Amino acid sequence: MKKFIQIAIYLFVLTFWVQGCEDMEEVETPRFTVTPSAFEVKAGEPVVFTVDHTPDFLKFYSGEFGHQYEHKDRTNAEGTVTMSFENSQKWGLGSNATGTLTVWYSGDYDGSGTAEAVNHATWTEITDRFDISTRYDFEFQSSGVVDITDLADGNTIYFGFRYFSDNIQDRGAEWYFNDLLIETDVEGAPAPLTIATEETPGFLPVDVQGIVEAWNGAKWYWDSGNGYWRMRGNSDNIVNEDWLITRPLNLTAVSPDTGEDLKNYSTALSSFEHTYTQPGTYTVTLVGNNTTVYGHKEKMQEFTITVTE
């Protein structure tokens, strides 16, 4: 009987210990609350957020553009896409005085920068959308801000600025090219988002025919002293074709919105503050989670902050 009682006690203790271990492995659901010092503030006035029952990790989405929880996984966005650049020319004679610069796009160019790749790609001309200089001077003129939304299909695209002259009798034109800007106006954005400039992601010039060994002869080259692209024409009396081609672009690509990491497992947090600089109504989102090797549980809290002038 005594032995039976000892076994029973042992089994009871073992069961209690196993149950305790299981409880230790269970991840607790976050029960944090975040309370702002005010739900309506003036622009430039800091909002203090008080945090109770902080979780292991806490992330803050302010609701401002670029920091909206609803767009945390967005990598593509529809909007109005525009393109513009500056251009000027001089020195072209005869048929080289106009029409030697044209604008094209391709969806199947491989971006390798070889003449073969340019020749094998399918290029569609869109010169008539832009204002191309016909003046005999080097005064930059704007191409105009041109809507190219119809080309934004989510796929890779290249834009090519083609110099071509087959008039080998007369002097070829010299072109200056500057300030390429491609932007998209996304709903809710305080300003258009930049897709491309002449620096980012930049250009890769390609000599297709009429290759001259001189480093800046009869080809597109970057004039570092003046900060723009230049094309010197066929002063060598050759049929000349040279392309200034953008690096690959996606006209619908945007960066996912981000949140601010306020707390990790090893830090304490009782409050934080944020200042809104622009009037508007902002949806604030807090995402907290408790995470261990045994699991992950998450809680989200949302409310709005109204910012006045």
Backbone as CSV, one residue per row, in Angstrom:
resi,resn,N_x,N_y,N_z,CA_x,CA_y,CA_z,C_x,C_y,C_z
1,MET,0.826,-1.204,0.000,0.000,0.000,0.000,0.869,1.268,0.000
2,LYS,1.906,1.229,0.851,2.817,2.370,0.935,3.503,2.599,-0.406
3,LYS,3.879,1.504,-1.079,4.541,1.624,-2.365,3.590,2.213,-3.397
4,PHE,2.336,1.844,-3.330,1.320,2.353,-4.255,1.155,3.869,-4.081
5,ILE,1.144,4.297,-2.814,0.992,5.734,-2.544,2.180,6.513,-3.088
6,GLN,3.390,5.964,-2.956,4.593,6.639,-3.470,4.543,6.796,-4.989
7,ILE,4.061,5.732,-5.647,3.947,5.776,-7.110,2.921,6.825,-7.524
8,ALA,1.817,6.873,-6.812,0.766,7.843,-7.126,1.275,9.272,-6.973
9,ILE,2.028,9.513,-5.875,2.589,10.846,-5.656,3.567,11.200,-6.775
10,TYR,4.379,10.243,-7.177,5.356,10.462,-8.242,4.654,10.841,-9.552
11,LEU,3.586,10.097,-9.878,2.852,10.364,-11.105,2.181,11.733,-11.053
12,PHE,1.692,12.110,-9.862,1.053,13.424,-9.712,2.066,14.550,-9.940
13,VAL,3.243,14.407,-9.330,4.288,15.417,-9.494,4.753,15.501,-10.938
14,LEU,4.897,14.339,-11.574,5.325,14.311,-12.968,4.309,15.007,-13.868
15,THR,3.037,14.723,-13.624,1.985,15.350,-14.424,1.995,16.862,-14.244
16,PHE,2.167,17.316,-13.003,2.212,18.742,-12.698,3.399,19.404,-13.393
17,TRP,4.533,18.716,-13.393,5.752,19.262,-14.017,5.594,19.370,-15.522
18,VAL,5.023,18.326,-16.150,4.813,18.323,-17.597,3.849,19.436,-17.985
19,GLN,2.782,19.585,-17.173,1.814,20.641,-17.446,2.474,22.013,-17.348
20,GLY,3.363,22.161,-16.386,4.081,23.423,-16.205,4.968,23.736,-17.385
21,CYS,5.644,22.707,-17.892,6.495,22.919,-19.068,5.664,23.347,-20.270
22,GLU,4.488,22.729,-20.431,3.620,23.094,-21.541,3.162,24.532,-21.412
23,ASP,2.868,24.956,-20.169,2.462,26.340,-19.957,3.593,27.293,-20.287
24,MET,4.851,26.901,-19.984,5.997,27.751,-20.284,6.185,27.911,-21.788
25,GLU,5.815,26.866,-22.546,5.984,26.914,-23.985,4.890,27.712,-24.673
26,GLU,3.766,27.949,-24.016,2.657,28.654,-24.635,2.979,30.141,-24.778
27,VAL,2.785,30.699,-25.993,3.050,32.119,-26.255,1.796,32.921,-25.929
28,GLU,1.952,33.940,-25.126,0.819,34.754,-24.697,0.415,35.729,-25.806
29,THR,-0.890,35.859,-26.018,-1.394,36.831,-26.987,-1.129,38.242,-26.473
30,PRO,-0.572,39.131,-27.299,-0.299,40.503,-26.841,-1.576,41.181,-26.359
31,ARG,-1.464,41.970,-25.317,-2.620,42.699,-24.788,-2.284,44.177,-24.588
32,PHE,-1.376,44.673,-25.410,-0.944,46.064,-25.287,-2.057,47.028,-25.707
33,THR,-1.977,48.257,-25.206,-2.812,49.358,-25.669,-1.925,50.588,-25.818
34,VAL,-2.186,51.358,-26.859,-1.445,52.591,-27.109,-2.454,53.741,-27.114
35,THR,-2.176,54.774,-26.326,-3.094,55.901,-26.196,-2.374,57.199,-26.542
36,PRO,-2.892,57.960,-27.536,-2.254,59.232,-27.897,-2.624,60.332,-26.907
37,SER,-1.765,61.315,-26.774,-2.057,62.441,-25.881,-3.224,63.269,-26.386
38,ALA,-3.499,63.213,-27.691,-4.653,63.887,-28.274,-4.957,63.249,-29.618
39,PHE,-6.231,63.266,-29.992,-6.628,62.730,-31.283,-6.725,63.826,-32.345
40,GLU,-6.582,65.066,-31.906,-6.543,66.198,-32.832,-5.448,67.150,-32.386
41,VAL,-4.496,67.412,-33.289,-3.355,68.267,-32.961,-3.092,69.220,-34.119
42,LYS,-2.240,70.199,-33.880,-1.817,71.108,-34.926,-0.528,70.585,-35.575
43,ALA,-0.355,70.903,-36.852,0.868,70.507,-37.547,2.084,71.068,-36.819
44,GLY,3.078,70.211,-36.616,4.275,70.603,-35.899,4.204,70.380,-34.400
45,GLU,3.052,69.981,-33.899,2.881,69.721,-32.464,3.079,68.226,-32.201
46,PRO,4.012,67.848,-31.345,4.259,66.414,-31.118,3.086,65.720,-30.430
47,VAL,2.867,64.493,-30.825,1.873,63.635,-30.179,2.629,62.621,-29.330
48,VAL,2.266,62.513,-28.054,2.890,61.540,-27.163,1.980,60.325,-27.069
49,PHE,2.539,59.167,-27.330,1.789,57.916,-27.276,2.231,57.124,-26.044
50,THR,1.268,56.786,-25.192,1.549,55.996,-24.001,1.280,54.530,-24.296
51,VAL,2.205,53.677,-23.895,2.093,52.246,-24.183,1.919,51.480,-22.874
52,ASP,0.886,50.683,-22.793,0.646,49.823,-21.626,0.736,48.366,-22.049
53,HIS,1.286,47.549,-21.156,1.414,46.104,-21.401,2.160,45.851,-22.726
54,THR,3.355,46.393,-22.808,4.116,46.295,-24.051,4.381,44.846,-24.450
55,PRO,4.278,44.553,-25.738,4.597,43.211,-26.231,6.103,43.058,-26.415
56,ASP,6.512,41.897,-26.890,7.940,41.678,-27.149,8.449,42.597,-28.255
57,PHE,7.625,42.791,-29.289,8.000,43.628,-30.427,6.829,44.557,-30.760
58,LEU,7.152,45.788,-31.146,6.094,46.746,-31.474,6.550,47.607,-32.646
59,LYS,5.675,47.724,-33.666,5.976,48.518,-34.860,4.893,49.576,-35.036
60,PHE,5.312,50.774,-35.486,4.440,51.937,-35.597,4.344,52.400,-37.045
61,TYR,3.108,52.460,-37.570,2.833,53.040,-38.879,2.097,54.352,-38.648
62,SER,2.719,55.466,-39.017,2.168,56.779,-38.697,0.947,57.146,-39.523
63,GLY,0.752,56.486,-40.668,-0.351,56.826,-41.563,0.034,57.860,-42.598
64,GLU,1.247,58.430,-42.501,1.727,59.361,-43.515,2.110,58.607,-44.775
65,PHE,2.235,59.343,-45.878,2.584,58.693,-47.132,3.918,57.968,-46.987
66,GLY,3.951,56.727,-47.436,5.141,55.895,-47.302,5.181,55.111,-46.011
67,HIS,4.228,55.396,-45.108,4.191,54.722,-43.805,2.758,54.348,-43.446
68,GLN,2.060,53.753,-44.429,0.683,53.317,-44.238,0.639,51.791,-44.189
69,TYR,0.006,51.279,-43.149,-0.041,49.830,-42.960,-0.697,49.131,-44.148
70,GLU,-1.720,49.741,-44.715,-2.450,49.090,-45.809,-1.568,48.867,-47.038
71,HIS,-0.448,49.603,-47.126,0.433,49.464,-48.291,1.771,48.814,-47.938
72,LYS,1.832,48.107,-46.840,3.104,47.517,-46.409,3.597,46.428,-47.359
73,ASP,2.697,45.834,-48.135,3.098,44.779,-49.074,2.988,45.239,-50.524
74,ARG,2.720,46.521,-50.747,2.534,47.022,-52.112,3.881,47.242,-52.796
75,THR,4.057,46.643,-53.952,5.270,46.849,-54.742,4.960,47.460,-56.107
76,ASN,3.668,47.548,-56.436,3.258,48.175,-57.683,2.056,49.066,-57.405
77,ALA,1.994,50.193,-58.081,0.881,51.112,-57.892,0.518,51.765,-59.214
78,GLU,-0.777,51.932,-59.431,-1.236,52.602,-60.633,-1.240,54.107,-60.405
79,GLY,-0.887,54.837,-61.429,-0.877,56.286,-61.346,-0.613,56.870,-62.724
80,THR,-0.601,58.187,-62.803,-0.289,58.867,-64.056,1.222,59.007,-64.171
81,VAL,1.790,58.415,-65.218,3.246,58.425,-65.412,3.595,59.469,-66.460
82,THR,4.565,60.326,-66.142,4.984,61.361,-67.078,6.490,61.293,-67.309
83,MET,6.909,61.846,-68.437,8.325,61.844,-68.806,8.677,63.204,-69.408
84,SER,9.850,63.701,-69.067,10.321,64.964,-69.630,11.843,64.953,-69.687
85,PHE,12.397,65.837,-70.515,13.845,66.001,-70.610,14.135,67.335,-71.288
86,GLU,15.390,67.759,-71.228,15.852,68.972,-71.897,16.731,68.568,-73.083
87,ASN,16.625,69.307,-74.185,17.449,68.982,-75.354,17.758,70.234,-76.158
88,SER,18.900,70.203,-76.850,19.272,71.315,-77.728,20.243,70.796,-78.784
89,GLN,20.390,71.550,-79.875,21.265,71.118,-80.966,21.875,72.308,-81.685
90,LYS,22.952,72.012,-82.419,23.592,73.018,-83.262,24.544,72.317,-84.237
91,TRP,24.994,73.059,-85.234,26.014,72.693,-86.204,25.516,71.782,-87.334
92,GLY,24.364,71.190,-87.239,23.887,70.341,-88.325,23.565,71.136,-89.582
93,LEU,24.022,70.632,-90.718,23.778,71.291,-92.002,22.966,70.376,-92.915
94,GLY,22.262,70.988,-93.894,21.470,70.200,-94.823,20.407,69.389,-94.087
95,SER,20.288,68.129,-94.467,19.292,67.271,-93.811,19.686,66.918,-92.382
96,ASN,20.925,67.230,-91.995,21.353,66.997,-90.621,20.932,68.121,-89.676
97,ALA,20.287,69.152,-90.214,19.908,70.292,-89.377,18.748,69.961,-88.452
98,THR,17.906,69.014,-88.851,16.768,68.603,-88.017,16.551,67.099,-88.163
99,GLY,15.845,66.547,-87.201,15.378,65.160,-87.321,16.385,64.087,-87.020
100,THR,17.569,64.444,-86.527,18.566,63.404,-86.257,18.388,62.768,-84.873
101,LEU,17.571,63.375,-84.008,17.298,62.794,-82.692,15.858,62.328,-82.624
102,THR,15.672,61.044,-82.297,14.332,60.476,-82.166,14.232,59.700,-80.860
103,VAL,12.985,59.448,-80.413,12.737,58.808,-79.125,11.976,57.504,-79.350
104,TRP,12.414,56.434,-78.659,11.851,55.100,-78.849,11.716,54.398,-77.502
105,TYR,10.936,53.302,-77.504,10.905,52.432,-76.329,10.876,50.973,-76.779
106,SER,11.326,50.111,-75.874,11.347,48.674,-76.167,11.011,47.881,-74.913
107,GLY,10.270,46.798,-75.125,9.965,45.887,-74.032,10.749,44.598,-74.105
108,ASP,11.533,44.402,-75.192,12.280,43.144,-75.312,13.786,43.346,-75.501
109,TYR,14.254,44.572,-75.406,15.704,44.808,-75.406,16.299,44.141,-74.167
110,ASP,17.479,43.523,-74.311,18.028,42.749,-73.188,18.931,43.568,-72.268
111,GLY,19.164,44.839,-72.609,19.933,45.698,-71.727,21.425,45.464,-71.719
112,SER,21.936,44.642,-72.624,23.350,44.272,-72.597,24.282,45.361,-73.106
113,GLY,23.744,46.305,-73.878,24.576,47.390,-74.366,25.374,47.068,-75.610
114,THR,24.973,46.024,-76.343,25.671,45.678,-77.584,24.855,46.144,-78.785
115,ALA,25.554,46.378,-79.887,24.872,46.772,-81.114,23.920,45.673,-81.579
116,GLU,24.345,44.426,-81.395,23.497,43.297,-81.809,22.185,43.281,-81.039
117,ALA,22.270,43.550,-79.733,21.066,43.546,-78.908,20.120,44.665,-79.317
118,VAL,20.660,45.837,-79.626,19.822,46.948,-80.076,19.134,46.606,-81.388
119,ASN,19.877,46.019,-82.304,19.314,45.681,-83.615,18.268,44.576,-83.547
120,HIS,18.409,43.657,-82.607,17.472,42.544,-82.500,16.230,42.881,-81.692
121,ALA,16.260,43.994,-80.957,15.114,44.375,-80.125,14.024,45.015,-80.982
122,THR,12.806,44.992,-80.457,11.680,45.662,-81.102,11.545,47.061,-80.508
123,TRP,11.690,48.081,-81.327,11.626,49.464,-80.870,10.422,50.160,-81.498
124,THR,9.691,50.896,-80.685,8.530,51.663,-81.150,8.827,53.149,-80.980
125,GLU,8.655,53.919,-82.049,8.992,55.333,-81.986,7.868,56.147,-81.343
126,ILE,8.244,57.074,-80.465,7.279,57.967,-79.806,7.766,59.425,-79.871
127,THR,8.594,59.728,-80.879,9.166,61.070,-80.993,8.089,62.141,-81.046
128,ASP,6.977,61.846,-81.722,5.958,62.874,-81.929,5.259,63.305,-80.646
129,ARG,5.515,62.609,-79.543,4.929,63.021,-78.268,5.712,64.168,-77.629
130,PHE,6.938,64.368,-78.069,7.843,65.292,-77.391,8.198,66.476,-78.282
131,ASP,8.610,67.551,-77.637,9.121,68.714,-78.359,10.633,68.559,-78.507
132,ILE,11.066,68.288,-79.729,12.484,68.112,-80.020,12.991,69.382,-80.697
133,SER,14.120,69.875,-80.239,14.628,71.162,-80.712,14.899,71.150,-82.220
134,THR,14.485,72.235,-82.857,14.841,72.469,-84.259,15.611,73.779,-84.388
135,ARG,15.911,74.391,-83.243,16.645,75.658,-83.251,18.134,75.400,-83.487
136,TYR,18.774,76.364,-84.125,20.208,76.244,-84.407,20.984,76.975,-83.313
137,ASP,20.866,76.457,-82.094,21.598,77.022,-80.966,21.693,75.945,-79.887
138,PHE,22.392,76.272,-78.836,22.546,75.297,-77.754,21.741,75.696,-76.515
139,GLU,20.630,76.421,-76.744,19.749,76.760,-75.637,18.822,75.580,-75.365
140,PHE,18.913,75.032,-74.152,18.063,73.895,-73.826,16.588,74.264,-73.930
141,GLN,15.811,73.354,-74.485,14.363,73.514,-74.474,13.741,72.259,-73.885
142,SER,12.574,72.438,-73.268,11.897,71.313,-72.632,11.175,70.462,-73.668
143,SER,11.199,69.175,-73.444,10.440,68.246,-74.283,8.946,68.345,-74.016
144,GLY,8.594,69.027,-72.899,7.231,68.994,-72.404,7.077,67.844,-71.423
145,VAL,6.131,67.981,-70.531,5.828,66.899,-69.587,4.785,66.014,-70.253
146,VAL,5.211,64.825,-70.674,4.409,63.971,-71.552,3.846,62.776,-70.789
147,ASP,2.558,62.533,-70.944,1.889,61.397,-70.302,2.275,60.115,-71.041
148,ILE,2.915,59.182,-70.317,3.291,57.887,-70.906,2.652,56.737,-70.112
149,THR,1.517,57.030,-69.465,0.833,56.022,-68.644,0.487,54.782,-69.453
150,ASP,0.212,54.948,-70.745,-0.150,53.809,-71.592,0.976,52.794,-71.722
151,LEU,2.204,53.186,-71.377,3.345,52.270,-71.470,3.613,51.548,-70.146
152,ALA,2.858,51.910,-69.114,3.081,51.340,-67.776,2.232,50.089,-67.604
153,ASP,2.812,48.950,-67.998,2.073,47.682,-67.915,2.655,46.724,-66.880
154,GLY,3.582,47.215,-66.066,4.164,46.360,-65.030,5.363,45.563,-65.489
155,ASN,5.696,45.659,-66.767,6.844,44.931,-67.302,8.045,45.864,-67.478
156,THR,9.205,45.254,-67.691,10.426,46.035,-67.899,10.358,46.789,-69.223
157,ILE,10.792,48.044,-69.182,10.789,48.866,-70.384,12.104,49.641,-70.456
158,TYR,12.527,49.928,-71.683,13.712,50.748,-71.933,13.312,51.899,-72.845
159,PHE,13.862,53.081,-72.586,13.682,54.210,-73.486,15.016,54.492,-74.168
160,GLY,14.951,54.716,-75.481,16.162,54.962,-76.251,16.085,56.285,-76.996
161,PHE,17.155,57.070,-76.898,17.268,58.330,-77.633,18.286,58.093,-78.748
162,ARG,17.768,58.015,-79.956,18.563,57.554,-81.102,19.050,58.727,-81.946
163,TYR,20.337,58.778,-82.139,20.922,59.705,-83.107,21.201,58.914,-84.381
164,PHE,20.685,59.428,-85.500,20.961,58.760,-86.772,21.138,59.801,-87.871
165,SER,22.197,59.608,-88.654,22.435,60.450,-89.828,23.089,59.610,-90.917
166,ASP,22.470,59.629,-92.121,23.102,58.972,-93.264,23.533,59.991,-94.305
167,ASN,23.512,61.269,-93.923,24.025,62.332,-94.782,25.508,62.494,-94.481
168,ILE,26.330,61.984,-95.358,27.772,62.016,-95.102,28.465,63.205,-95.775
169,GLN,27.650,64.052,-96.450,28.226,65.205,-97.134,28.293,66.431,-96.219
170,ASP,27.254,66.588,-95.391,27.156,67.781,-94.560,27.511,67.462,-93.110
171,ARG,27.865,68.508,-92.424,28.242,68.342,-91.031,27.044,67.846,-90.215
172,GLY,27.312,66.913,-89.320,26.255,66.388,-88.464,25.990,67.284,-87.267
173,ALA,24.784,67.204,-86.749,24.407,68.025,-85.596,25.082,67.521,-84.328
174,GLU,25.283,68.445,-83.401,25.709,68.071,-82.052,24.528,68.303,-81.117
175,TRP,24.254,67.313,-80.263,23.106,67.382,-79.366,23.565,67.451,-77.922
176,TYR,22.796,68.223,-77.137,22.922,68.215,-75.679,21.627,67.628,-75.117
177,PHE,21.778,66.773,-74.114,20.607,66.106,-73.509,20.750,66.168,-71.986
178,ASN,19.675,66.563,-71.306,19.795,66.788,-69.864,18.450,66.566,-69.153
179,ASP,18.555,66.323,-67.847,17.402,66.343,-66.926,16.273,65.398,-67.297
180,LEU,16.612,64.177,-67.682,15.548,63.185,-67.835,14.836,63.020,-66.502
181,LEU,13.508,63.016,-66.538,12.712,62.802,-65.333,11.467,62.015,-65.687
182,ILE,11.316,60.848,-65.069,10.110,60.040,-65.217,9.484,59.919,-63.837
183,GLU,8.222,60.308,-63.713,7.536,60.327,-62.426,6.179,59.651,-62.536
184,THR,5.652,59.227,-61.382,4.295,58.710,-61.325,3.536,59.417,-60.219
185,ASP,2.331,59.845,-60.532,1.481,60.551,-59.577,0.503,59.532,-59.001
186,VAL,0.837,58.989,-57.839,0.043,57.945,-57.191,-0.978,58.584,-56.260
187,GLU,-2.177,58.036,-56.235,-3.233,58.562,-55.372,-2.773,58.576,-53.911
188,GLY,-2.988,59.697,-53.261,-2.614,59.824,-51.857,-1.206,60.331,-51.635
189,ALA,-0.422,60.431,-52.708,0.957,60.900,-52.558,0.979,62.421,-52.466
190,PRO,1.787,62.987,-51.580,1.866,64.437,-51.483,2.552,65.069,-52.686
191,ALA,3.293,64.286,-53.444,3.980,64.757,-54.647,4.257,63.545,-55.528
192,PRO,4.495,63.752,-56.829,4.806,62.614,-57.698,6.044,61.862,-57.229
193,LEU,6.033,60.552,-57.442,7.166,59.710,-57.072,8.113,59.592,-58.252
194,THR,9.406,59.691,-57.992,10.411,59.602,-59.054,10.658,58.151,-59.429
195,ILE,10.544,57.861,-60.706,10.861,56.536,-61.233,12.284,56.506,-61.775
196,ALA,12.673,57.555,-62.488,14.009,57.562,-63.100,14.482,58.982,-63.343
197,THR,15.791,59.163,-63.242,16.468,60.384,-63.664,17.659,59.966,-64.511
198,GLU,18.412,60.954,-65.010,19.576,60.576,-65.822,20.686,59.975,-64.979
199,GLU,20.605,60.136,-63.643,21.579,59.503,-62.747,21.082,58.171,-62.208
200,THR,19.786,58.054,-61.945,19.229,56.851,-61.335,17.999,56.401,-62.105
201,PRO,17.994,55.238,-62.772,19.114,54.307,-62.816,20.165,54.643,-63.874
202,GLY,19.929,55.732,-64.622,20.946,56.163,-65.574,20.818,55.553,-66.959
203,PHE,21.847,55.759,-67.763,21.860,55.343,-69.165,23.033,54.414,-69.459
204,LEU,22.875,53.665,-70.546,23.981,52.899,-71.107,24.026,53.217,-72.607
205,PRO,24.966,54.078,-73.052,25.034,54.432,-74.470,25.536,53.262,-75.314
206,VAL,25.035,53.175,-76.540,25.406,52.078,-77.434,25.759,52.634,-78.811
207,ASP,26.972,52.365,-79.277,27.427,52.694,-80.626,26.964,51.572,-81.559
208,VAL,26.099,51.869,-82.508,25.595,50.832,-83.398,26.357,50.803,-84.716
209,GLN,26.544,51.961,-85.326,27.364,52.027,-86.539,28.005,53.413,-86.642
210,GLY,29.095,53.473,-87.404,29.854,54.706,-87.486,30.729,54.894,-86.273
211,ILE,31.381,53.821,-85.861,32.182,53.858,-84.641,33.510,54.554,-84.901
212,VAL,33.808,55.524,-84.050,35.046,56.293,-84.129,35.841,56.016,-82.870
213,GLU,37.134,55.812,-83.008,37.957,55.421,-81.866,38.097,56.519,-80.818
214,ALA,38.048,57.782,-81.232,38.182,58.869,-80.263,37.129,58.727,-79.178
215,TRP,37.515,59.012,-77.934,36.622,58.719,-76.806,35.313,59.496,-76.875
216,ASN,35.296,60.682,-77.479,34.073,61.465,-77.568,33.705,61.776,-79.013
217,GLY,34.157,60.950,-79.932,33.899,61.189,-81.349,32.712,60.408,-81.851
218,ALA,31.732,61.107,-82.446,30.589,60.485,-83.107,29.862,59.486,-82.203
219,LYS,29.672,59.868,-80.945,28.969,58.980,-80.003,28.426,59.799,-78.838
220,TRP,27.482,59.214,-78.109,26.993,59.829,-76.883,28.055,59.686,-75.788
221,TYR,28.294,60.771,-75.077,29.216,60.690,-73.944,28.776,61.672,-72.866
222,TRP,29.151,61.381,-71.638,28.789,62.219,-70.500,29.810,63.330,-70.351
223,ASP,29.347,64.567,-70.446,30.207,65.731,-70.271,30.221,66.063,-68.777
224,SER,31.199,65.541,-68.074,31.248,65.702,-66.618,31.467,67.154,-66.211
225,GLY,32.128,67.937,-67.080,32.365,69.326,-66.745,31.099,70.159,-66.731
226,ASN,30.159,69.817,-67.620,28.902,70.552,-67.710,27.727,69.819,-67.089
227,GLY,27.878,68.509,-66.880,26.822,67.753,-66.226,25.655,67.407,-67.112
228,TYR,25.922,67.067,-68.389,24.856,66.586,-69.259,25.465,65.688,-70.342
229,TRP,24.583,64.983,-71.066,25.015,64.097,-72.144,25.192,64.901,-73.431
230,ARG,26.191,64.507,-74.229,26.453,65.157,-75.504,26.592,64.105,-76.605
231,MET,26.191,64.516,-77.794,26.354,63.666,-78.971,27.022,64.484,-80.053
232,ARG,28.198,64.051,-80.494,28.892,64.734,-81.578,28.606,64.013,-82.881
233,GLY,28.185,64.763,-83.873,27.721,64.177,-85.128,28.829,63.685,-86.028
234,ASN,28.430,63.393,-87.275,29.328,62.705,-88.209,30.274,63.665,-88.904
235,SER,31.159,64.277,-88.139,32.181,65.143,-88.741,33.193,64.327,-89.536
236,ASP,33.142,62.984,-89.342,34.055,62.100,-90.071,33.446,61.594,-91.371
237,ASN,32.289,62.181,-91.766,31.612,61.786,-93.009,31.301,60.299,-93.046
238,ILE,30.580,59.846,-92.030,30.185,58.439,-91.930,28.697,58.365,-91.623
239,VAL,28.095,57.250,-92.022,26.735,56.961,-91.563,26.833,56.633,-90.079
240,ASN,26.084,57.354,-89.293,26.267,57.256,-87.845,24.944,56.956,-87.143
241,GLU,24.981,55.940,-86.271,23.811,55.586,-85.455,24.283,55.288,-84.033
242,ASP,23.759,56.056,-83.090,24.147,55.891,-81.698,22.924,56.058,-80.804
243,TRP,22.841,55.224,-79.771,21.678,55.217,-78.890,22.100,55.576,-77.470
244,LEU,21.268,56.371,-76.823,21.389,56.632,-75.398,20.186,55.956,-74.745
245,ILE,20.422,54.810,-74.086,19.333,53.943,-73.637,19.296,53.890,-72.107
246,THR,18.113,54.062,-71.576,17.965,53.958,-70.121,18.274,52.542,-69.669
247,ARG,18.668,52.428,-68.447,18.738,51.107,-67.823,17.317,50.629,-67.560
248,PRO,17.101,49.347,-67.232,15.730,48.808,-67.159,14.857,49.548,-66.160
249,LEU,13.611,49.782,-66.564,12.640,50.501,-65.742,11.358,49.693,-65.617
250,ASN,10.672,49.884,-64.512,9.305,49.398,-64.346,8.478,50.608,-63.942
251,LEU,7.571,51.022,-64.801,6.859,52.280,-64.595,5.769,52.196,-63.535
252,THR,5.509,51.003,-63.008,4.504,50.870,-61.949,5.126,50.486,-60.609
253,ALA,6.439,50.277,-60.569,7.083,49.796,-59.344,7.170,50.900,-58.294
254,VAL,6.821,50.548,-57.066,6.989,51.448,-55.920,7.553,50.643,-54.761
255,SER,8.142,51.332,-53.813,8.669,50.657,-52.626,7.546,50.424,-51.628
256,PRO,7.510,49.258,-50.966,6.486,49.016,-49.944,6.588,50.030,-48.822
257,ASP,5.440,50.383,-48.235,5.447,51.290,-47.095,6.110,50.622,-45.898
258,THR,6.721,51.426,-45.062,7.469,50.894,-43.921,6.914,51.427,-42.608
259,GLY,7.136,50.652,-41.560,6.795,51.072,-40.212,8.066,51.264,-39.399
260,GLU,7.928,51.952,-38.278,9.073,52.202,-37.403,9.098,51.163,-36.290
261,ASP,10.212,50.467,-36.166,10.371,49.490,-35.091,10.633,50.232,-33.782
262,LEU,9.650,50.163,-32.860,9.762,50.892,-31.596,10.402,50.066,-30.496
263,LYS,10.197,48.772,-30.572,10.639,47.923,-29.465,10.979,46.547,-29.962
264,ASN,12.047,45.971,-29.379,12.332,44.559,-29.593,12.312,43.837,-28.251
265,TYR,12.672,42.581,-28.274,12.519,41.742,-27.091,13.302,42.265,-25.895
266,SER,14.436,42.871,-26.122,15.330,43.234,-25.018,15.181,44.678,-24.537
267,THR,14.279,45.473,-25.181,14.140,46.873,-24.782,12.816,47.119,-24.077
268,ALA,12.810,48.166,-23.258,11.593,48.578,-22.563,10.999,49.778,-23.284
269,LEU,9.680,49.929,-23.183,9.016,51.049,-23.842,7.736,51.392,-23.091
270,SER,7.663,52.615,-22.611,6.445,53.058,-21.926,5.743,54.164,-22.701
271,SER,6.496,54.861,-23.582,5.897,55.915,-24.398,6.831,56.260,-25.548
272,PHE,6.294,56.953,-26.545,7.078,57.487,-27.658,6.311,58.668,-28.230
273,GLU,6.948,59.467,-29.062,6.262,60.609,-29.660,6.532,60.693,-31.153
274,HIS,5.602,61.358,-31.854,5.727,61.556,-33.301,5.126,62.903,-33.641
275,THR,5.732,63.604,-34.607,5.257,64.918,-35.015,4.808,64.875,-36.469
276,TYR,3.568,65.277,-36.710,3.031,65.384,-38.059,3.251,66.810,-38.555
277,THR,3.807,66.948,-39.740,4.137,68.279,-40.264,3.105,68.810,-41.246
278,GLN,2.227,67.926,-41.745,1.239,68.346,-42.728,-0.172,68.074,-42.221
279,PRO,-1.108,69.020,-42.441,-2.505,68.787,-42.045,-3.088,67.583,-42.780
280,GLY,-4.011,66.903,-42.151,-4.658,65.750,-42.757,-5.191,64.812,-41.694
281,THR,-5.818,63.757,-42.144,-6.317,62.719,-41.248,-5.502,61.457,-41.484
282,TYR,-4.877,60.956,-40.438,-3.926,59.853,-40.561,-4.418,58.638,-39.774
283,THR,-4.386,57.492,-40.434,-4.714,56.236,-39.763,-3.448,55.665,-39.151
284,VAL,-3.407,55.664,-37.817,-2.249,55.149,-37.092,-2.450,53.659,-36.841
285,THR,-1.428,52.882,-37.115,-1.505,51.436,-36.901,-0.327,50.984,-36.054
286,LEU,-0.616,50.256,-34.990,0.406,49.640,-34.152,0.295,48.131,-34.304
287,VAL,1.401,47.488,-34.579,1.430,46.026,-34.708,2.392,45.486,-33.658
288,GLY,1.851,44.723,-32.713,2.669,44.130,-31.665,2.634,42.627,-31.748
289,ASN,3.738,42.002,-31.371,3.740,40.541,-31.362,4.617,40.010,-30.240
290,ASN,4.233,38.860,-29.760,5.056,38.080,-28.845,5.574,36.896,-29.630
291,THR,6.865,36.750,-29.663,7.485,35.717,-30.487,8.570,35.004,-29.704
292,THR,8.479,33.681,-29.655,9.521,32.853,-29.061,9.773,31.676,-29.990
293,VAL,10.642,30.797,-29.577,10.897,29.591,-30.372,9.677,28.691,-30.401
294,TYR,8.721,28.964,-29.502,7.533,28.116,-29.415,6.353,28.653,-30.213
295,GLY,6.495,29.864,-30.777,5.378,30.368,-31.559,5.366,31.883,-31.682
296,HIS,4.286,32.371,-32.302,4.159,33.795,-32.611,2.686,34.167,-32.524
297,LYS,2.388,35.221,-31.753,1.027,35.732,-31.677,1.075,37.246,-31.822
298,GLU,0.092,37.778,-32.558,0.130,39.176,-32.956,-1.181,39.876,-32.627
299,LYS,-1.077,41.176,-32.409,-2.255,42.024,-32.197,-2.029,43.337,-32.923
300,MET,-3.107,43.906,-33.484,-3.028,45.179,-34.184,-4.010,46.163,-33.563
301,GLN,-3.594,47.414,-33.437,-4.463,48.468,-32.924,-4.431,49.628,-33.898
302,GLU,-5.617,50.183,-34.227,-5.707,51.308,-35.150,-6.588,52.418,-34.581
303,PHE,-6.236,53.649,-34.912,-7.062,54.810,-34.614,-6.616,55.936,-35.535
304,THR,-7.373,57.040,-35.565,-7.026,58.149,-36.442,-6.586,59.374,-35.646
305,ILE,-5.640,60.100,-36.243,-5.168,61.374,-35.712,-5.499,62.451,-36.750
306,THR,-6.165,63.493,-36.320,-6.484,64.601,-37.210,-5.505,65.741,-36.950
307,VAL,-4.844,66.194,-38.015,-3.853,67.252,-37.899,-4.377,68.492,-38.614
308,THR,-4.429,69.599,-37.910,-4.915,70.852,-38.460,-3.778,71.834,-38.678
309,GLU,-4.049,72.888,-39.401,-3.017,73.900,-39.674,-2.698,74.716,-38.426
